Amino acid sequence: MSDSSGATALRTIRALLKQFELGKQETKVMAPYSKPATCDVRTKNFARVVTLDEAGQVVSHAARKGALVVFTFASDVMRLRVQEMCDSVGISSIDLVGPTIMGLSSFLEMDPIGQGSIERNLPLDLAYFKKIDAVEFTMKMDDGALPRNLDQADLVIVAPSRCGKTPLSMYLAQEHNLKVANVPLVVGIPPPQYLLELDPSKVVGLKCHPSVLSKIRSSRIERAVGKDDLGLAAAAIKGGSTDYSSMAYVMKDLKSAMALYEERDWKSFDVTNKAIEESASRILEEMDRASSRM
């Protein structure tokens, strides 16, 4: 429950749940780009809760479900009252940001504003429009589109099919305001010359364990067949849909990509079973290091 989007709580809880192997990967988190955690917990986000009445309805719902309430409120009054509500109905709760706000207040010797972004009704600023530009650019540059514009990107992600280029690109655009292009690598098809002309520090490659990638591709083909759209899964694959997901083809695909990464001096990242946030964090760290070397 949050007075804003709830994204902070969702990301934190999703990351922490991975510490508990209580079941299969069945967690359902209602958030964009969410990934299953490693325990069978269902997580529901109640965003933009700004009144005590709204908070009370959420607590009542949680009480009926016997759920744990995790909340992020900027207002100390809301944090205190929600805590009291949870205690009164006998359910557990976690104040995710309160202790941090108080610690910062003590360190900075300043009082917090105590208002969430929704309540403050902040005007649109430069950062907002930068985000919009980044998202629009990233959408236009998806899957190798408009290669002549690659030099306008802050980052270019390359990888064989189904390694997660698009969701990672969109996450970096939405959460970090980066203009990201992604280019698929296909065995036997040379990458665009525009890509090869870029500064190597602007390009990163993705890799995935062969068996995992094979399963992902097989699943993609099955979904495409169900929609009578096998062409989506088999596009640009010389050997057709069967070869596309076979271990032999996947190994060949990955070997070709890794050879290109080494040849062009592109940093590569293993994204096997990793959350988008983790992969993005590692890429951002590498970008910082590359920038500091310039």
Phi, psi and chi 1 to 4 in degrees:
 res  aa     phi    psi   chi1   chi2   chi3   chi4
   1 MET       -  136.1  173.7  167.8   38.3      -
   2 SER  -150.6  154.5  172.9      -      -      -
   3 ASP   -84.7    0.2   53.9   13.5      -      -
   4 SER  -126.7 -137.6 -173.5      -      -      -
   5 SER   -78.4  -20.9   67.1      -      -      -
   6 GLY    83.0    4.3      -      -      -      -
   7 ALA   -64.0  -37.1      -      -      -      -
   8 THR   -60.8  -48.7  -62.5      -      -      -
   9 ALA   -64.4  -42.1      -      -      -      -
  10 LEU   -62.0  -46.6  -76.0  168.2      -      -
  11 ARG   -64.2  -41.8  -76.2 -163.8  -65.5  -94.7
  12 THR   -66.3  -48.8  -57.2      -      -      -
  13 ILE   -65.1  -39.9  -65.5  -57.9      -      -
  14 ARG   -61.1  -39.9 -170.0  160.2   63.8 -123.5
  15 ALA   -69.7  -42.3      -      -      -      -
  16 LEU   -71.6  -30.2  -65.4  178.2      -      -
  17 LEU   -62.4  -23.3  -78.5  174.5      -      -
  18 LYS   -68.8  -10.5  -66.1 -178.7  179.1  180.0
  19 GLN   -80.3   -7.8  -60.8  -62.7  -43.6      -
  20 PHE  -123.0  109.3  -55.8   91.6      -      -
  21 GLU   -91.9   75.4  -63.1 -177.2   -3.5      -
  22 LEU   -94.9   -7.8  -57.7  179.2      -      -
  23 GLY   179.3 -164.6      -      -      -      -
  24 LYS   -79.1  172.6  -63.2  179.9  178.8  179.8
  25 GLN   -77.5   83.0  -64.5 -173.9  -13.1      -
  26 GLU  -125.7    8.5  -64.2  176.1   -7.5      -
  27 THR   -64.1  134.9  -60.8      -      -      -
  28 LYS  -115.1  108.1  -67.3 -174.5  177.5  179.1
  29 VAL  -108.8  123.4  179.5      -      -      -
  30 MET   -84.2   80.6  -62.0 -177.1  179.7      -
  31 ALA  -156.8  152.4      -      -      -      -
  32 PRO   -59.9  141.3  -21.9   32.7      -      -
  33 TYR    59.6   21.4  -53.6  111.6      -      -
  34 SER   -69.4  147.0   62.7      -      -      -
  35 LYS  -120.9  146.5  -68.3  -70.3 -176.7 -178.4
  36 PRO   -61.1  137.6  -20.1   31.5      -      -
  37 ALA   -85.5 -175.4      -      -      -      -
  38 THR   -98.0   19.4   55.5      -      -      -
  39 CYS  -140.8  158.3   57.6      -      -      -
  40 ASP   -87.5   67.8   51.6   -7.7      -      -
  41 VAL  -114.4  132.1  175.9      -      -      -
  42 ARG   -96.6  128.2  -67.4  178.7 -179.0  -89.5
  43 THR  -118.3  127.9  -52.8      -      -      -
  44 LYS  -119.5  133.9 -174.5  169.3 -175.9  178.9
  45 ASN   -99.3  125.6  179.5   31.5      -      -
  46 PHE  -110.0  102.1  -68.1   88.1      -      -
  47 ALA   -96.7  160.5      -      -      -      -
  48 ARG    56.6   43.1  -62.0  173.4  179.1   81.1
  49 VAL   -88.5  108.5  176.8      -      -      -
  50 VAL  -120.9   -3.1  -64.7      -      -      -
  51 THR  -124.7  158.8   68.4      -      -      -
  52 LEU   -66.0  -33.4  -70.6  173.3      -      -
  53 ASP   -62.3  -44.8  -74.9  -17.4      -      -
  54 GLU   -63.7  -42.1  -68.1  170.7  -19.0      -
  55 ALA   -63.3  -39.4      -      -      -      -
  56 GLY   -62.3  -37.7      -      -      -      -
  57 GLN   -65.1  -38.8  -67.3  175.3   21.3      -
  58 VAL   -67.0  -43.2  175.7      -      -      -
  59 VAL   -62.9  -40.2  171.0      -      -      -
  60 SER   -62.7  -42.0  -64.4      -      -      -
  61 HIS   -61.4  -44.6  175.3   78.7      -      -
  62 ALA   -63.4  -37.5      -      -      -      -
  63 ALA   -64.3  -39.7      -      -      -      -
  64 ARG   -64.9  -32.3  -68.8 -167.5  -62.5  -89.5
  65 LYS   -89.3  -10.5  -61.4  -70.0 -174.6  178.8
  66 GLY    66.0   38.8      -      -      -      -
  67 ALA   -96.2  161.8      -      -      -      -
  68 LEU   -88.0  133.7  166.2   68.5      -      -
  69 VAL  -103.2  121.0  174.2      -      -      -
  70 VAL  -111.7  125.6  178.6      -      -      -
  71 PHE  -130.9  149.9   55.8   89.1      -      -
  72 THR  -130.3  103.1   56.6      -      -      -
  73 PHE  -124.5  136.8  -70.8  107.6      -      -
  74 ALA   -74.5  -32.9      -      -      -      -
  75 SER   -77.2  127.6  165.5      -      -      -
  76 ASP   -67.8  -29.0   54.6   -4.8      -      -
  77 VAL   -65.4  -46.6  173.8      -      -      -
  78 MET   -62.9  -40.9  -76.3  -68.9  -72.9      -
  79 ARG   -62.3  -44.4  -67.1 -161.8  -58.1  -87.9
  80 LEU   -65.2  -45.4  178.1   61.0      -      -
  81 ARG   -68.6  -38.7  -67.3  -60.1  -59.7  -85.1
  82 VAL   -64.7  -40.9  169.2      -      -      -
  83 GLN   -59.1  -43.6 -176.7   74.3   66.7      -
  84 GLU   -64.8  -40.2  -68.4  174.6  -15.3      -
  85 MET   -60.4  -44.9  -69.8  177.8 -171.6      -
  86 CYS   -64.8  -43.3  -68.1      -      -      -
  87 ASP   -61.7  -38.4  -69.1  -16.7      -      -
  88 SER   -68.3  -26.8   68.3      -      -      -
  89 VAL  -103.4    4.5  -64.9      -      -      -
  90 GLY    75.8   31.5      -      -      -      -
  91 ILE  -116.3  153.8   59.7  174.0      -      -
  92 SER   -78.2  152.1  -60.8      -      -      -
  93 SER  -148.2  156.9   62.4      -      -      -
  94 ILE  -132.6  122.2  -62.0  174.6      -      -
  95 ASP   -86.7  103.1  177.8    0.6      -      -
  96 LEU   -77.8  -29.8 -159.6   58.0      -      -
  97 VAL  -114.5  -17.3  -59.9      -      -      -
  98 GLY   -53.4  -54.8      -      -      -      -
  99 PRO   -58.6  -35.8  -25.8   35.9      -      -
 100 THR   -68.6  -42.4  -55.8      -      -      -
 101 ILE   -61.1  -43.9  -69.6  176.0      -      -
 102 MET   -65.8  -38.5  -62.9  -53.8  -65.4      -
 103 GLY   -63.8  -43.0      -      -      -      -
 104 LEU   -64.5  -40.4  -73.9  170.8      -      -
 105 SER   -60.5  -42.8  175.6      -      -      -
 106 SER   -66.3  -43.8  175.4      -      -      -
 107 PHE   -66.9  -43.3  177.1   76.9      -      -
 108 LEU   -82.4  -12.6  -62.2  171.9      -      -
 109 GLU    56.0   44.9  -61.7 -177.8  -13.1      -
 110 MET  -137.0  150.8  -63.7  174.4   61.7      -
 111 ASP   -87.2  136.4  -67.8  -31.3      -      -
 112 PRO   -69.5  155.3   25.9  -34.5      -      -
 113 ILE   -64.7  -38.4  -64.8  172.8      -      -
 114 GLY    78.5   22.1      -      -      -      -
 115 GLN  -129.7  137.0  -69.6 -177.0  -42.4      -
 116 GLY   -75.7  168.6      -      -      -      -
 117 SER   -63.5  -31.2   57.8      -      -      -
 118 ILE   -68.2  -45.6  -57.9  -61.6      -      -
 119 GLU   -65.7  -36.7  -64.1  172.4  -73.1      -
 120 ARG   -72.6  -20.1  -66.3  172.4   67.1 -172.5
 121 ASN    50.6   51.9 -165.7   25.3      -      -
 122 LEU   -65.4  141.7  -62.4  174.8      -      -
 123 PRO   -70.4  157.7   27.1  -35.3      -      -
 124 LEU   -65.1  133.3  -59.8 -179.5      -      -
 125 ASP  -120.1 -175.8   57.5    8.9      -      -
 126 LEU   -61.3  -36.7 -175.4   60.5      -      -
 127 ALA   -62.7  -36.9      -      -      -      -
 128 TYR   -62.7  -47.3  172.5   81.6      -      -
 129 PHE   -70.1  -29.5  -68.9  105.6      -      -
 130 LYS   -65.5  -38.8 -174.9  177.4  179.8 -178.9
 131 LYS   -63.2  -44.8 -178.9 -170.5  -64.2  -70.4
 132 ILE   -60.3  -44.8  -64.5  -60.2      -      -
 133 ASP   -61.2  -41.8  -74.4  -16.2      -      -
 134 ALA   -64.2  -44.6      -      -      -      -
 135 VAL   -65.3  -44.7  171.1      -      -      -
 136 GLU   -61.9  -43.8  -70.8 -178.1  -13.2      -
 137 PHE   -62.0  -45.8  177.6   89.4      -      -
 138 THR   -63.6  -38.8  -58.4      -      -      -
 139 MET   -65.3  -40.8  -68.0  176.9   65.8      -
 140 LYS   -69.1  -27.3  -69.5  178.0 -178.5  177.6
 141 MET  -100.0   20.0  -61.1  -65.5  -69.7      -
 142 ASP   -74.6  142.2 -175.2   39.2      -      -
 143 ASP    57.0   40.8 -155.8   29.4      -      -
 144 GLY    82.5    8.9      -      -      -      -
 145 ALA   -70.1  149.4      -      -      -      -
 146 LEU    48.0   57.3  -57.0  175.2      -      -
 147 PRO   -58.6  -25.4   21.3  -33.1      -      -
 148 ARG   -65.5  -16.1   64.7 -177.9  178.2  -82.0
 149 ASN   -98.6    9.1  -66.9  -23.7      -      -
 150 LEU   -59.9  -31.2  -73.7  174.4      -      -
 151 ASP   -68.9  -12.5   60.9  -19.5      -      -
 152 GLN   -86.2   -7.7  -60.3  175.1   27.2      -
 153 ALA   -80.1  147.9      -      -      -      -
 154 ASP   -76.3  -29.6  -62.0  -46.7      -      -
 155 LEU  -151.8  141.3  175.3   71.6      -      -
 156 VAL  -121.1  125.1  178.8      -      -      -
 157 ILE  -104.6  128.0  -62.2  175.5      -      -
 158 VAL  -122.6  148.6  -60.5      -      -      -
 159 ALA  -178.7  160.0      -      -      -      -
 160 PRO   -64.1  166.4  -23.0   34.8      -      -
 161 SER   -58.1  140.7  174.4      -      -      -
 162 ARG    71.5   21.6  -46.7  -44.7  -61.8  177.7
 163 CYS   -89.3    0.1  -78.2      -      -      -
 164 GLY    94.2   27.8      -      -      -      -
 165 LYS   -62.5  -47.6  -60.7 -178.2  -62.2  -63.0
 166 THR   -66.3  -52.0  -64.4      -      -      -
 167 PRO   -62.2  -35.4   17.3  -29.7      -      -
 168 LEU   -67.3  -40.9 -179.1   55.4      -      -
 169 SER   -61.4  -45.7  -62.5      -      -      -
 170 MET   -66.6  -37.1  -69.4  -55.2  -57.2      -
 171 TYR   -63.0  -46.2  176.5   84.4      -      -
 172 LEU   -63.3  -34.2  -72.0  166.2      -      -
 173 ALA   -71.0  -47.4      -      -      -      -
 174 GLN   -73.1  -40.1  -70.1 -166.2  -31.4      -
 175 GLU   -92.7  -23.3  -62.1  -63.7  -33.1      -
 176 HIS  -128.5    8.9  -61.7  -80.0      -      -
 177 ASN    57.8   32.5  -60.8   -7.7      -      -
 178 LEU   -97.0  138.6  -69.2  176.3      -      -
 179 LYS   -83.6  110.5  -66.7 -178.0  176.9  179.7
 180 VAL  -119.5  131.2 -174.4      -      -      -
 181 ALA  -110.0  150.8      -      -      -      -
 182 ASN  -132.5  142.6   72.7   78.6      -      -
 183 VAL  -128.9  124.4  179.1      -      -      -
 184 PRO   -76.5  144.3   28.2  -33.7      -      -
 185 LEU  -109.3  126.7  -59.4  178.7      -      -
 186 VAL  -126.3  132.4 -179.0      -      -      -
 187 VAL   -55.7  130.1  174.5      -      -      -
 188 GLY    87.5   -6.6      -      -      -      -
 189 ILE  -115.9  114.7  -60.5  179.8      -      -
 190 PRO   -62.1  142.6  -19.7   32.8      -      -
 191 PRO   -67.1  156.7   23.9  -33.0      -      -
 192 PRO   -61.7  144.1   19.8  -31.0      -      -
 193 GLN   -60.5  -33.6 -174.5   61.2   33.1      -
 194 TYR   -58.7  -35.2  -65.7  101.9      -      -
 195 LEU   -68.4  -42.9  172.9   64.1      -      -
 196 LEU   -68.8  -19.2  -56.8  180.0      -      -
 197 GLU   -87.0   -6.8  -66.6  172.3   -4.9      -
 198 LEU   -74.9  155.3  -66.2  176.2      -      -
 199 ASP   -59.8  126.2 -177.6  -26.6      -      -
 200 PRO   -55.4  -27.2  -25.8   35.2      -      -
 201 SER   -69.7  -14.5   65.9      -      -      -
 202 LYS   -91.6   -4.0  -71.1 -177.5   60.8  173.7
 203 VAL  -116.9  133.4 -175.6      -      -      -
 204 VAL  -128.1  145.5  -61.3      -      -      -
 205 GLY  -109.8  148.4      -      -      -      -
 206 LEU  -108.9  147.0  -54.0 -177.3      -      -
 207 LYS  -137.7  157.1   55.1 -173.5  177.9 -178.4
 208 CYS  -143.5  149.4 -176.8      -      -      -
 209 HIS   -60.2  133.5 -167.7  -79.3      -      -
 210 PRO   -52.4  -45.3  -26.0   34.3      -      -
 211 SER   -65.4  -37.3   62.6      -      -      -
 212 VAL   -68.7  -43.9  173.5      -      -      -
 213 LEU   -64.2  -38.4 -175.6   55.1      -      -
 214 SER   -61.0  -43.3  177.0      -      -      -
 215 LYS   -65.0  -40.7  -70.2  178.4 -178.6  177.6
 216 ILE   -62.1  -43.7  -67.6  172.7      -      -
 217 ARG   -67.5  -40.3  -71.2 -176.8  174.2 -176.4
 218 SER   -61.4  -43.1  -64.5      -      -      -
 219 SER   -63.5  -39.3  176.4      -      -      -
 220 ARG   -63.4  -41.4  178.0   67.6 -179.2   92.0
 221 ILE   -64.6  -42.4  -69.1  173.0      -      -
 222 GLU   -60.8  -41.9  -70.6  173.6    2.7      -
 223 ARG   -66.6  -38.8  -67.7 -162.2  -57.6  -87.8
 224 ALA   -66.2  -39.8      -      -      -      -
 225 VAL   -62.6  -40.0  169.3      -      -      -
 226 GLY   -63.1  -25.8      -      -      -      -
 227 LYS   -99.7   10.2  -64.1  178.3 -179.8  178.7
 228 ASP    55.9   39.7  -65.7  -36.0      -      -
 229 ASP  -136.9   51.0 -162.6    3.8      -      -
 230 LEU   -60.6  -25.3 -175.3   58.6      -      -
 231 GLY   -59.7  -31.7      -      -      -      -
 232 LEU   -61.7  -41.1  -76.6  175.3      -      -
 233 ALA   -80.5  -27.8      -      -      -      -
 234 ALA  -103.0    4.3      -      -      -      -
 235 ALA   -59.4  137.2      -      -      -      -
 236 ALA    65.5   12.1      -      -      -      -
 237 ILE  -102.0  114.0  -55.2  -58.9      -      -
 238 LYS   -58.1  -43.8  -74.3 -174.0  174.1 -178.3
 239 GLY   -81.2   -2.4      -      -      -      -
 240 GLY    90.4 -177.7      -      -      -      -
 241 SER   -65.7  -34.1   59.8      -      -      -
 242 THR   -66.5  -47.9  -58.2      -      -      -
 243 ASP   -62.2  -35.1  -73.2  -14.1      -      -
 244 TYR   -53.5  -38.2  171.5   71.2      -      -
 245 SER  -105.3   -3.2   61.5      -      -      -
 246 SER   -69.1  149.8   70.7      -      -      -
 247 MET   -60.5  -37.5 -175.6   60.8   71.9      -
 248 ALA   -62.7  -45.1      -      -      -      -
 249 TYR   -69.3  -40.8 -173.8   89.1      -      -
 250 VAL   -60.6  -44.3  167.5      -      -      -
 251 MET   -60.7  -41.7  -68.9  -71.8  -70.9      -
 252 LYS   -65.1  -42.1 -174.8  177.7  179.2 -179.0
 253 ASP   -60.3  -48.9 -139.9   -3.0      -      -
 254 LEU   -67.9  -40.0  -71.1  169.0      -      -
 255 LYS   -62.2  -41.8 -176.0  177.2 -179.8  179.7
 256 SER   -63.8  -43.0  174.5      -      -      -
 257 ALA   -64.7  -45.3      -      -      -      -
 258 MET   -63.3  -36.6  -68.6  -58.7  -63.0      -
 259 ALA   -63.5  -39.7      -      -      -      -
 260 LEU   -67.8  -41.3 -177.2   61.6      -      -
 261 TYR   -57.1  -45.5  -60.4  162.7      -      -
 262 GLU   -68.3  -40.6 -175.2  173.2   -4.0      -
 263 GLU   -63.4  -40.5  174.3 -169.3  -27.6      -
 264 ARG   -92.6   -1.0  -51.8  -58.0  -56.6 -173.8
 265 ASP    62.0   42.2 -163.8   24.7      -      -
 266 TRP   -94.9  132.1  -65.6  -22.8      -      -
 267 LYS   -65.4  141.4  -74.0  -71.0 -176.8  179.1
 268 SER  -123.2  152.4   62.2      -      -      -
 269 PHE  -134.5  132.4  -61.8   87.1      -      -
 270 ASP   -83.0  118.0 -170.2  -17.1      -      -
 271 VAL  -105.0   11.8  -63.6      -      -      -
 272 THR   -57.7  120.1  -52.5      -      -      -
 273 ASN    54.8   26.0  -63.6  -31.9      -      -
 274 LYS  -104.3  143.2  -71.7 -176.0  171.4   60.8
 275 ALA   -67.1  151.9      -      -      -      -
 276 ILE   -57.2  -40.3  -70.9  175.9      -      -
 277 GLU   -59.5  -40.6  -65.6   89.3  -16.0      -
 278 GLU   -67.3  -45.0 -178.4  179.2   -7.0      -
 279 SER   -63.7  -41.2  -62.8      -      -      -
 280 ALA   -62.9  -41.8      -      -      -      -
 281 SER   -61.0  -42.3  177.0      -      -      -
 282 ARG   -66.7  -38.6  -65.4  175.2   61.8 -149.4
 283 ILE   -66.8  -42.1  -70.5  173.1      -      -
 284 LEU   -63.5  -38.1  -69.3  169.8      -      -
 285 GLU   -61.7  -42.2  -70.9  173.0    0.8      -
 286 GLU   -66.5  -38.6  176.9   57.0   33.7      -
 287 MET   -62.4  -39.9  -69.1  179.8   68.7      -
 288 ASP   -63.3  -43.7  -72.8  -19.2      -      -
 289 ARG   -62.3  -43.2  -77.6 -166.6  -69.7  -92.8
 290 ALA   -63.4  -38.8      -      -      -      -
 291 SER   -66.9  -37.8  178.0      -      -      -
 292 SER   -70.5  -22.9   65.7      -      -      -
 293 ARG   -80.9  -14.4  -68.6 -166.6  -67.2  -94.4
 294 MET   -79.5      -  -67.2 -179.1  178.0      -
